[in-house]
């Protein structure tokens, strides 16, 4: 993958993938490992000069959309007006990285128009934009959107591809070999707030049993990382179920998520919620050959299911630019 977003001239288009967290959501905020992959559902933005600043026709978007406002403030300091159009296959507020993909794609396009940007710098910048908009969070989502493929944050061996610095901690990102697996993700239809879920889990981990729970999260994520590196589906499936038990314990599951997990079980090797929880989506490792059955089961249970693989490429400019 190219290490830099090259310089370009407006109009520019860029796209970035969403993400699925396999192990470690919430605990990553407290220094635990997080295993994540960029999912082959994308957000694409088109940026061009205009008479007034707007996002999808909304001229008040800098007031209404904190992600758009933060990206413009950080990446377009002269404030000259732009028309931004964004289209996405990633459902919003679903735990699949829709905001990270939007931020990474928009930041890439804006920084390209300013002379280009290295990928490590873009990872830091995208994290800072998303944190400004949300107020909390880790670097995992934006790392996946910028880097693509399978990644581990706060764990793994070998050289880091980059380090992202936050106010209280730093995150080192490393690559993991793609095992080539097909997954199913399913949106419950219940939107969730990353910020409120992160704060609730932080409060839960401050209770007397919090250190023990955090150690268990760390152990599951570390074991999950090893199992993925060894392409050990059975162990990954067992660890997904264990991770889900921990997420229930800290209070971020939801009746709709539990209903989807129950519906998926006959065609699944393992499954858990993915992302902040309290709504959002589940991630399922299907029994081989039962992907279509799994999608039908989830649809009958009221979910919106996608058969997905890892997106090998992170954020990139789209060469065939629309300019009209």
KOLNUBA-202195 format. One line per 10 residues: their letters; for each residue x, y, z of C-alpha. Coordinates in steps of 0.2 Angstrom, whole numbers. Example, Ala and Ser with C-alpha at 12.3 -4.5 7.8 and 13.67 -1.06 7.14 Angstrom:
% residues 2
as = 62,-22,39  68,-5,36
% end
This chain:
% residues 324
xxxxxxxxxx = 0,0,0  6,17,-4  13,26,11  7,43,6  -9,52,-1  -1,62,-15  -4,80,-19  -19,84,-30  -30,98,-37  -48,101,-33
xxxxxxxxxx = -60,93,-37  -54,78,-28  -63,62,-22  -57,49,-9  -64,34,-1  -61,25,15  -67,8,23  -77,5,38  -70,-7,52  -75,-22,62
xxxxxxxxxx = -67,-24,79  -64,-43,82  -57,-42,100  -54,-28,113  -67,-14,110  -69,-3,126  -54,-11,134  -42,-3,121  -46,14,129  -38,7,144
xxxxxxxxxx = -22,1,136  -28,-17,131  -25,-24,114  -38,-22,100  -39,-33,85  -48,-24,71  -50,-26,52  -55,-13,38  -71,-20,31  -76,-19,13
xxxxxxxxxx = -90,-6,15  -84,11,11  -88,30,12  -83,41,-2  -82,60,-3  -81,72,-17  -73,89,-13  -74,104,-25  -73,123,-24  -90,131,-21
xxxxxxxxxx = -99,148,-17  -103,142,1  -97,128,13  -109,114,12  -110,95,16  -123,86,5  -132,102,1  -133,107,20  -125,125,21  -126,124,40
xxxxxxxxxx = -116,107,41  -102,115,50  -114,119,65  -124,103,63  -110,90,60  -96,90,73  -85,78,62  -87,89,47  -83,105,57  -68,97,65
xxxxxxxxxx = -61,91,49  -63,108,40  -55,117,55  -40,105,55  -37,102,37  -44,118,28  -38,133,38  -41,147,26  -60,142,27  -63,145,8
xxxxxxxxxx = -80,138,4  -81,120,-2  -95,108,-8  -93,91,0  -103,76,-6  -102,60,4  -110,43,0  -108,28,11  -112,9,12  -108,10,30
xxxxxxxxxx = -124,11,41  -123,26,53  -121,24,72  -119,5,69  -102,2,77  -94,-1,59  -84,15,59  -95,26,48  -88,42,56  -70,36,55
xxxxxxxxxx = -72,32,37  -79,49,33  -66,58,43  -52,49,35  -59,51,17  -62,70,20  -45,73,28  -36,64,14  -45,74,1  -42,90,10
xxxxxxxxxx = -24,87,13  -21,81,-4  -27,98,-10  -14,106,2  1,96,-5  -2,78,1  0,69,17  10,54,24  -1,40,30  6,40,48
xxxxxxxxxx = 2,59,49  -15,55,42  -18,42,55  -14,54,69  -24,68,61  -40,57,58  -39,51,76  -38,69,82  -53,75,72  -64,60,78
xxxxxxxxxx = -59,63,96  -63,82,94  -80,77,88  -84,63,100  -74,69,115  -68,51,119  -62,36,110  -46,26,104  -36,26,88  -43,9,82
xxxxxxxxxx = -57,15,71  -47,28,62  -31,17,61  -42,4,51  -49,17,40  -32,24,36  -22,8,35  -34,-6,28  -32,-24,31  -30,-33,48
xxxxxxxxxx = -22,-23,62  -18,-24,81  -17,-9,92  -8,-10,108  -1,-27,104  8,-39,92  26,-41,87  37,-33,74  38,-15,70  24,-3,72
xxxxxxxxxx = 17,5,56  14,20,66  10,27,83  -5,38,87  -3,50,102  -18,54,113  -20,65,128  -18,51,141  -10,37,131  -2,32,114
xxxxxxxxxx = -7,18,102  5,8,92  -3,0,76  4,-16,69  -1,-27,54  -8,-44,55  -9,-56,40  -26,-58,33  -33,-76,36  -44,-74,21
xxxxxxxxxx = -60,-77,31  -78,-72,26  -87,-63,40  -105,-58,42  -109,-41,51  -127,-37,55  -134,-20,61  -148,-21,74  -156,-5,69  -153,2,86
xxxxxxxxxx = -141,17,84  -128,19,98  -117,33,104  -99,29,105  -96,43,118  -109,38,130  -105,19,129  -86,22,132  -90,33,147  -102,20,154
xxxxxxxxxx = -89,6,153  -76,17,160  -87,20,175  -91,1,176  -72,-3,176  -69,9,191  -79,-3,202  -70,-16,213  -70,-30,201  -65,-18,186
xxxxxxxxxx = -46,-22,186  -50,-41,185  -62,-38,171  -50,-27,162  -37,-41,164  -49,-54,156  -52,-42,142  -33,-41,139  -31,-60,140  -45,-63,127
xxxxxxxxxx = -38,-50,115  -21,-57,116  -27,-75,114  -38,-69,100  -23,-61,91  -13,-77,92  -27,-87,86  -30,-76,70  -11,-76,67  -12,-95,67
xxxxxxxxxx = -29,-96,57  -36,-106,71  -55,-103,68  -61,-114,82  -51,-104,95  -57,-88,87  -75,-94,88  -73,-98,107  -65,-82,111  -78,-72,102
xxxxxxxxxx = -91,-80,114  -80,-76,129  -78,-58,123  -96,-56,122  -99,-63,140  -87,-49,146  -96,-36,136  -112,-41,144  -104,-40,161  -99,-22,158
xxxxxxxxxx = -117,-18,152  -115,-14,133  -125,-28,126  -143,-25,121  -159,-36,119  -159,-33,100  -141,-38,99  -144,-54,110  -159,-58,99  -148,-57,83
xxxxxxxxxx = -134,-68,92  -147,-81,96  -154,-80,78  -136,-82,71  -131,-97,82  -137,-112,71  -126,-105,56  -112,-97,66  -95,-104,73  -94,-89,85
xxxxxxxxxx = -101,-71,87  -101,-55,97  -106,-37,97  -94,-26,88  -90,-8,92  -97,2,106  -112,-9,109  -128,-3,118  -136,-6,100  -126,-6,84
xxxxxxxxxx = -120,-22,76  -114,-40,79  -100,-48,70  -102,-67,66  -89,-80,60  -100,-91,49  -99,-110,48  -91,-112,31  -104,-113,17  -118,-106,28
xxxxxxxxxx = -116,-87,24  -132,-86,14  -142,-96,28  -134,-84,41  -140,-69,31  -157,-76,30  -158,-80,48  -153,-62,53  -165,-54,41  -179,-64,48
xxxxxxxxxx = -174,-58,65  -175,-40,59  -156,-36,56  -148,-28,41  -134,-41,37  -119,-40,25  -106,-53,20  -89,-45,21  -71,-48,20  -56,-37,25
xxxxxxxxxx = -53,-22,14  -34,-23,10  -32,-5,6  -35,10,18  -40,27,13  -36,32,-5  -39,45,-18  -52,39,-32  -44,42,-48  -59,43,-59
xxxx = -65,60,-52  -82,66,-54  -82,85,-57  -99,89,-62
% end
